[in-house]
């Protein structure tokens, strides 16, 4: 088989078991994005506060701090199929619970219920996500990981488009909030059915940590994951890039509804005009990386992506700076600017989405390629833990800061933070000491 055939999409798309996992990812991520959008719209309409929106992000991030360490041990010890099926069944129940609270609660009681359900759903995800990530290398060969990860990244982008742009907005406008949650629960049923079709897998026995209790053994195994990451600069660099993208996604999800409503003067659900172009950019970059990414070094793709990301955020902050001097949203003061400013924001969103894929896909692939099977679940648990811990400061501070100094200024500060963090990741990636054996064209 030729090198091109090995690197393309055709091999993984002909893998029946991979298609089951990929299809389940599409459905579950679509449902999750639909829930997130509905949450953001409800809270923006109730409070018109980025700080309150930040509480949703906190409720989503905190379970990673509390449970992801245990999740890594569970993924290494239990069959991944069992974890995936159980997680999706529990997600059906959490989606259905939104309908109950919407029928019985209102005001801040409804907010509290939403935060609680979000926390529970996120706790479930701490077990689902590392099990899913650890399953991919079991279904495809390592030389096909770049294409497989590109398709899974395409899942994330396509599900964001369907969930954020079509499912939730249309569901809210045509069926009401309760009807949207009914549809989401049905989608989770489909995801659970697909992962149930995966072949049985046997977890690889973990090395004996010689600890005297189950708790100590669990802590020892998690510590192994941290030690592996810390002793391999390329893995640490990849982890930093994946964390950066995850944190940016959380921040933008928190800021975009308020940006649409309070800066531009649109309805909160009209945030889709920002999410949609970003999704388009993600899809475009994902396709190009999956098709031609093997022609370039991972580090080049990541650095180009970081540069585009910083420039797009700076431009987005600058084009909306007029909000600082106005007592009303931009479009209310200057209706004639609607078309031009909306076009500018949408174009910048395309570049932002494109840059996210350029950073995330090569970094995630590097993380998988350089992690041995026996510690892979623990390393992925560390990844999700770090990503969510990094999301806590934005949850606690950026939302409040946006309420005080305005969202455009906060976006400019975010651009500066990404430039610094991206530079640190590049430094680590170029570090040659303790470099593990390379598998394929990883750098």
C-alpha positions as CSV (number, residue, x, y, z in Angstrom):
1,X,0.0,0.0,0.0
2,X,1.3,3.4,-0.9
3,X,2.3,6.1,1.6
4,X,-0.5,8.3,0.5
5,X,-3.1,5.6,1.0
6,X,-1.8,5.0,4.5
7,X,-2.1,8.7,5.4
8,X,-5.5,9.4,4.0
9,X,-9.0,9.0,5.3
10,X,-10.0,5.9,3.3
11,X,-8.2,3.4,5.6
12,X,-10.0,4.6,8.8
13,X,-13.3,5.1,7.1
14,X,-13.2,1.4,6.0
15,X,-12.7,0.4,9.7
16,X,-16.2,-0.6,10.8
17,X,-15.4,-0.4,14.5
18,X,-13.9,3.0,14.1
19,X,-17.0,4.2,12.4
20,X,-19.1,3.1,15.3
21,X,-16.9,5.1,17.7
22,X,-16.8,8.1,15.3
23,X,-20.6,8.1,14.9
24,X,-21.1,7.9,18.6
25,X,-18.8,10.9,19.0
26,X,-20.7,12.9,16.4
27,X,-24.0,12.3,18.2
28,X,-22.8,12.8,21.8
29,X,-20.9,16.0,21.0
30,X,-23.8,17.4,19.0
31,X,-26.1,16.8,22.0
32,X,-23.6,18.3,24.4
33,X,-23.1,21.4,22.3
34,X,-26.9,21.8,22.1
35,X,-27.2,21.7,25.9
36,X,-24.4,24.2,26.3
37,X,-25.9,26.7,23.9
38,X,-29.3,26.4,25.6
39,X,-27.7,27.0,29.0
40,X,-25.9,30.0,27.8
41,X,-29.0,31.6,26.2
42,X,-31.1,31.0,29.3
43,X,-28.6,32.5,31.7
44,X,-27.8,35.5,29.4
45,X,-31.6,36.2,29.2
46,X,-32.0,35.9,33.0
47,X,-28.9,37.8,34.1
48,X,-27.1,39.6,31.2
49,X,-23.9,38.9,33.0
50,X,-20.7,37.2,31.8
51,X,-19.9,36.4,35.5
52,X,-23.0,34.3,35.7
53,X,-22.2,32.6,32.4
54,X,-18.8,32.0,34.0
55,X,-20.5,30.0,36.8
56,X,-21.7,27.5,34.1
57,X,-18.1,27.1,33.0
58,X,-17.0,26.6,36.6
59,X,-19.7,23.9,37.1
60,X,-18.4,22.2,33.9
61,X,-14.7,22.5,34.8
62,X,-14.7,21.7,38.5
63,X,-15.5,17.9,38.1
64,X,-12.3,17.5,36.1
65,X,-10.4,18.7,39.2
66,X,-12.3,16.3,41.5
67,X,-12.7,13.2,39.3
68,X,-10.3,13.1,36.4
69,X,-7.5,11.5,38.5
70,X,-9.8,8.7,39.5
71,X,-11.1,8.5,35.9
72,X,-7.6,7.8,34.5
73,X,-7.2,4.8,36.8
74,X,-10.7,3.5,35.9
75,X,-10.0,3.8,32.2
76,X,-6.8,1.8,32.6
77,X,-8.5,-0.9,34.6
78,X,-12.1,-1.3,33.2
79,X,-13.2,-2.1,29.6
80,X,-13.5,1.1,27.6
81,X,-16.7,-0.2,25.9
82,X,-18.4,-0.5,29.3
83,X,-17.4,3.0,30.3
84,X,-18.6,4.5,27.0
85,X,-22.0,2.8,27.1
86,X,-22.7,3.6,30.8
87,X,-21.7,7.2,30.3
88,X,-24.1,7.7,27.4
89,X,-26.9,6.1,29.3
90,X,-26.3,8.5,32.2
91,X,-26.2,11.4,29.8
92,X,-29.7,10.4,28.6
93,X,-30.9,10.8,32.2
94,X,-29.2,14.2,32.7
95,X,-30.6,15.6,29.5
96,X,-34.1,14.5,30.5
97,X,-33.7,16.1,33.9
98,X,-33.5,19.6,32.3
99,X,-37.2,19.1,31.2
100,X,-38.2,18.4,34.8
101,X,-36.5,21.5,36.3
102,X,-37.8,23.7,33.5
103,X,-41.4,22.6,34.4
104,X,-41.0,23.0,38.1
105,X,-38.6,25.9,38.7
106,X,-37.9,29.5,37.7
107,X,-35.6,32.4,38.3
108,X,-32.5,31.8,40.3
109,X,-33.8,28.4,41.4
110,X,-33.7,27.4,37.8
111,X,-30.1,28.8,37.5
112,X,-29.0,26.7,40.5
113,X,-30.6,23.6,39.0
114,X,-28.9,24.2,35.7
115,X,-25.5,24.6,37.4
116,X,-26.1,21.3,39.4
117,X,-27.1,19.3,36.3
118,X,-24.1,20.8,34.4
119,X,-21.8,19.6,37.2
120,X,-23.2,16.1,37.1
121,X,-23.0,15.9,33.3
122,X,-19.4,17.0,33.4
123,X,-18.6,14.4,36.1
124,X,-19.9,11.8,33.7
125,X,-17.7,13.3,30.9
126,X,-14.5,12.8,33.0
127,X,-14.9,9.1,32.5
128,X,-16.3,9.2,28.9
129,X,-13.6,11.4,27.4
130,X,-10.4,9.6,28.4
131,X,-12.1,6.2,27.6
132,X,-12.9,7.5,24.1
133,X,-9.5,8.9,23.5
134,X,-7.8,5.7,24.7
135,X,-10.1,3.6,22.4
136,X,-8.9,5.3,19.2
137,X,-5.4,3.8,19.2
138,X,-7.0,0.4,19.9
139,X,-9.1,0.6,16.7
140,X,-6.5,2.1,14.3
141,X,-2.8,1.6,13.7
142,X,-0.4,4.3,14.8
143,X,0.4,5.4,11.2
144,X,-3.3,6.2,10.8
145,X,-3.7,8.2,14.0
146,X,-3.3,11.6,12.2
147,X,-6.2,10.8,9.9
148,X,-8.3,9.4,12.8
149,X,-7.7,12.4,15.0
150,X,-8.5,14.7,12.1
151,X,-11.9,12.9,11.7
152,X,-12.5,13.2,15.4
153,X,-11.6,16.8,15.3
154,X,-14.1,17.1,12.4
155,X,-16.6,15.5,14.8
156,X,-16.0,18.3,17.3
157,X,-16.4,21.0,14.6
158,X,-19.4,19.4,12.9
159,X,-21.1,18.8,16.2
160,X,-20.5,22.4,17.1
161,X,-22.1,23.5,13.9
162,X,-25.1,21.1,14.3
163,X,-25.5,21.6,18.0
164,X,-24.8,25.3,18.4
165,X,-26.1,26.5,15.1
166,X,-28.9,24.3,14.1
167,X,-30.1,22.0,16.9
168,X,-30.3,24.3,19.9
169,X,-31.4,27.6,18.1
170,X,-34.0,25.9,15.9
171,X,-35.1,23.8,18.8
172,X,-35.6,26.8,21.0
173,X,-37.4,28.8,18.4
174,X,-39.6,26.1,16.9
175,X,-40.1,23.5,19.7
176,X,-39.3,25.5,22.8
177,X,-36.6,24.7,25.3
178,X,-38.3,21.5,26.5
179,X,-38.6,20.2,23.0
180,X,-34.9,20.8,22.4
181,X,-34.0,18.7,25.4
182,X,-36.3,15.9,24.2
183,X,-34.4,15.9,20.9
184,X,-31.0,15.9,22.8
185,X,-32.0,12.9,24.9
186,X,-33.0,11.0,21.7
187,X,-29.6,11.8,20.3
188,X,-27.8,10.4,23.3
189,X,-29.9,7.2,22.9
190,X,-28.4,6.9,19.4
191,X,-24.8,7.4,20.8
192,X,-25.3,4.7,23.4
193,X,-26.6,2.3,20.8
194,X,-23.5,2.8,18.6
195,X,-20.9,2.3,21.3
196,X,-22.7,-0.8,22.3
197,X,-21.7,-2.2,18.9
198,X,-18.0,-1.8,19.6
199,X,-15.9,-5.0,20.2
200,X,-15.1,-6.0,23.8
201,X,-11.7,-4.8,25.0
202,X,-9.6,-6.0,27.8
203,X,-7.7,-3.3,29.8
204,X,-4.0,-3.8,30.0
205,X,-3.0,-4.8,33.6
206,X,-1.4,-1.8,35.4
207,X,2.0,-2.2,37.0
208,X,2.0,-3.0,40.6
209,X,2.6,0.2,42.7
210,X,3.1,-1.9,45.9
211,X,0.8,0.6,47.8
212,X,-1.0,-0.7,50.9
213,X,-4.5,0.4,49.9
214,X,-6.7,1.0,46.8
215,X,-6.5,4.8,47.3
216,X,-2.7,4.8,47.5
217,X,-2.5,2.6,44.4
218,X,-4.8,5.0,42.5
219,X,-2.7,8.0,43.6
220,X,0.5,6.2,42.7
221,X,-0.8,5.4,39.2
222,X,-2.0,9.0,38.6
223,X,1.4,10.2,39.8
224,X,3.0,8.0,37.1
225,X,1.0,9.9,34.5
226,X,2.2,13.2,35.8
227,X,5.8,12.0,36.0
228,X,5.7,10.7,32.4
229,X,4.4,14.1,31.1
230,X,6.9,16.0,33.2
231,X,9.9,14.0,32.0
232,X,9.0,14.2,28.3
233,X,9.2,17.8,26.9
234,X,7.4,17.0,23.7
235,X,4.5,15.5,25.5
236,X,4.4,18.4,27.9
237,X,4.4,20.8,24.9
238,X,1.6,19.0,23.3
239,X,-0.4,18.9,26.5
240,X,0.1,22.7,26.9
241,X,-1.2,23.3,23.3
242,X,-4.2,21.1,23.8
243,X,-4.9,22.9,27.1
244,X,-4.6,26.3,25.5
245,X,-7.2,25.4,22.8
246,X,-9.6,23.9,25.4
247,X,-9.3,27.0,27.6
248,X,-9.9,29.4,24.7
249,X,-13.0,27.4,23.7
250,X,-14.3,27.8,27.3
251,X,-13.6,31.5,27.3
252,X,-15.2,32.2,24.0
253,X,-18.3,30.1,24.9
254,X,-18.6,32.3,27.9
255,X,-18.1,35.6,26.1
256,X,-19.8,35.2,22.8
257,X,-23.5,35.3,24.0
258,X,-22.7,38.5,25.8
259,X,-20.8,39.8,22.9
260,X,-23.8,39.3,20.6
261,X,-26.3,40.8,23.1
262,X,-24.4,43.5,24.9
263,X,-21.8,44.6,22.4
264,X,-23.6,44.2,19.1
265,X,-27.2,44.5,20.3
266,X,-28.4,41.2,18.9
267,X,-30.4,38.4,20.7
268,X,-28.3,35.9,22.7
269,X,-29.3,33.1,20.4
270,X,-27.9,35.2,17.5
271,X,-24.4,34.2,18.8
272,X,-24.7,31.5,16.1
273,X,-23.5,34.2,13.6
274,X,-20.2,34.0,15.4
275,X,-20.2,30.3,16.1
276,X,-21.1,29.4,12.5
277,X,-18.1,31.0,10.8
278,X,-15.8,29.6,13.5
279,X,-17.2,26.1,12.8
280,X,-16.6,26.7,9.1
281,X,-13.0,27.5,9.7
282,X,-12.6,24.5,11.9
283,X,-14.1,22.2,9.2
284,X,-11.9,23.6,6.5
285,X,-8.7,23.3,8.5
286,X,-9.6,19.8,9.7
287,X,-10.1,18.6,6.2
288,X,-6.8,20.1,5.0
289,X,-4.8,18.7,7.9
290,X,-6.3,15.3,7.5
291,X,-5.6,15.3,3.7
292,X,-2.3,17.0,3.6
293,X,-1.0,17.4,7.1
294,X,1.6,14.7,6.9
295,X,3.5,16.8,4.4
296,X,4.4,19.3,7.2
297,X,6.1,19.1,10.5
298,X,3.7,19.2,13.5
299,X,5.6,22.2,15.0
300,X,5.1,24.3,11.8
301,X,1.4,23.7,11.8
302,X,1.1,24.6,15.4
303,X,3.2,27.8,15.2
304,X,1.2,29.0,12.2
305,X,-2.0,28.3,14.0
306,X,-0.9,30.2,17.1
307,X,0.0,33.2,15.0
308,X,-3.3,33.3,13.2
309,X,-5.1,32.8,16.5
310,X,-3.4,35.8,18.1
311,X,-3.9,38.1,15.1
312,X,-7.6,37.1,14.8
313,X,-8.3,37.9,18.5
314,X,-6.5,41.2,18.3
315,X,-8.5,42.2,15.3
316,X,-11.8,41.0,16.9
317,X,-11.1,43.1,20.0
318,X,-10.2,46.2,17.9
319,X,-13.2,46.2,15.5
320,X,-15.6,46.3,18.4
321,X,-13.8,48.9,20.5
322,X,-16.6,51.5,19.8
323,X,-18.6,49.7,22.5
324,X,-16.5,51.3,25.2
325,X,-17.7,54.9,24.4
326,X,-21.4,54.1,23.9
327,X,-24.1,53.7,26.4
328,X,-26.0,51.3,24.1
329,X,-25.0,48.4,21.8
330,X,-23.2,49.3,18.6
331,X,-26.0,48.3,16.3
332,X,-28.6,50.4,18.2
333,X,-26.4,53.5,17.9
334,X,-25.2,52.9,14.4
335,X,-27.7,50.7,12.5
336,X,-25.8,51.4,9.2
337,X,-22.8,49.5,10.7
338,X,-24.7,46.3,11.0
339,X,-23.6,44.7,7.7
340,X,-20.0,45.8,7.7
341,X,-19.3,45.0,11.4
342,X,-21.1,41.7,11.3
343,X,-19.1,40.7,8.2
344,X,-15.9,41.7,9.8
345,X,-16.7,39.6,13.0
346,X,-17.8,36.6,10.9
347,X,-14.6,36.7,8.8
348,X,-12.4,36.9,11.9
349,X,-14.4,34.0,13.4
350,X,-13.5,31.9,10.4
351,X,-9.8,32.6,10.9
352,X,-10.1,31.9,14.7
353,X,-11.7,28.5,14.0
354,X,-9.1,27.7,11.4
355,X,-6.3,28.4,13.8
356,X,-7.8,26.3,16.6
357,X,-7.7,23.2,14.4
358,X,-4.1,24.0,13.2
359,X,-3.0,23.9,16.9
360,X,-5.2,21.2,18.3
361,X,-5.0,18.3,15.8
362,X,-1.2,18.1,15.6
363,X,-0.8,18.5,19.3
364,X,-3.4,15.8,20.1
365,X,-1.7,13.5,17.6
366,X,1.7,14.1,19.2
367,X,0.3,13.3,22.6
368,X,-1.1,10.0,21.4
369,X,2.0,9.0,19.4
370,X,4.4,9.6,22.3
371,X,2.4,7.9,25.1
372,X,2.9,4.2,25.7
373,X,-0.2,2.1,25.9
374,X,0.3,1.1,29.6
375,X,0.1,4.8,30.8
376,X,-2.1,6.2,28.0
377,X,-5.3,6.4,30.1
378,X,-3.5,8.1,32.9
379,X,-1.8,10.6,30.6
380,X,-5.2,11.4,28.9
381,X,-6.7,11.9,32.4
382,X,-3.9,14.3,33.2
383,X,-4.7,16.1,29.9
384,X,-8.3,16.6,30.8
385,X,-7.5,17.6,34.4
386,X,-5.0,20.2,33.3
387,X,-7.3,21.6,30.6
388,X,-10.1,22.0,33.1
389,X,-8.0,23.4,35.9
390,X,-6.7,26.0,33.3
391,X,-10.3,26.9,32.7
392,X,-11.0,27.8,36.3
393,X,-9.2,31.2,36.4
394,X,-11.2,32.4,33.3
395,X,-14.4,31.2,35.0
396,X,-13.7,33.1,38.2
397,X,-12.1,36.3,36.8
398,X,-12.6,36.9,33.1
399,X,-16.4,37.0,33.3
400,X,-16.3,39.6,36.1
401,X,-13.6,41.5,34.3
402,X,-15.7,41.6,31.1
403,X,-18.6,43.0,33.0
404,X,-16.4,45.8,34.3
405,X,-14.1,46.8,31.4
406,X,-16.0,45.4,28.5
407,X,-15.7,42.3,26.4
408,X,-13.6,43.9,23.6
409,X,-10.8,44.8,26.0
410,X,-10.9,41.3,27.5
411,X,-10.5,39.8,24.1
412,X,-7.3,41.8,23.6
413,X,-5.9,40.6,26.9
414,X,-6.7,37.0,25.9
415,X,-4.7,37.5,22.7
416,X,-1.7,38.6,24.8
417,X,-2.0,35.6,27.1
418,X,-2.1,33.2,24.1
419,X,1.0,34.7,22.7
420,X,2.9,34.1,25.9
421,X,1.6,30.6,26.5
422,X,2.2,29.6,22.8
423,X,5.8,30.8,23.1
424,X,6.3,28.6,26.2
425,X,4.9,25.6,24.3
426,X,7.3,26.2,21.4
427,X,10.2,26.4,23.8
428,X,9.3,23.1,25.3
429,X,8.8,21.5,21.9
430,X,12.2,22.5,20.8
431,X,13.8,21.1,23.9
432,X,15.9,18.0,23.0
433,X,16.7,16.6,26.4
434,X,14.9,13.4,27.4
435,X,13.4,13.2,24.0
436,X,11.4,9.9,23.6
437,X,11.6,7.7,20.5
438,X,9.6,9.2,17.7
439,X,6.8,7.3,15.9
440,X,6.4,8.6,12.4
441,X,6.6,12.2,11.4
442,X,5.7,13.6,14.8
443,X,7.8,16.7,14.6
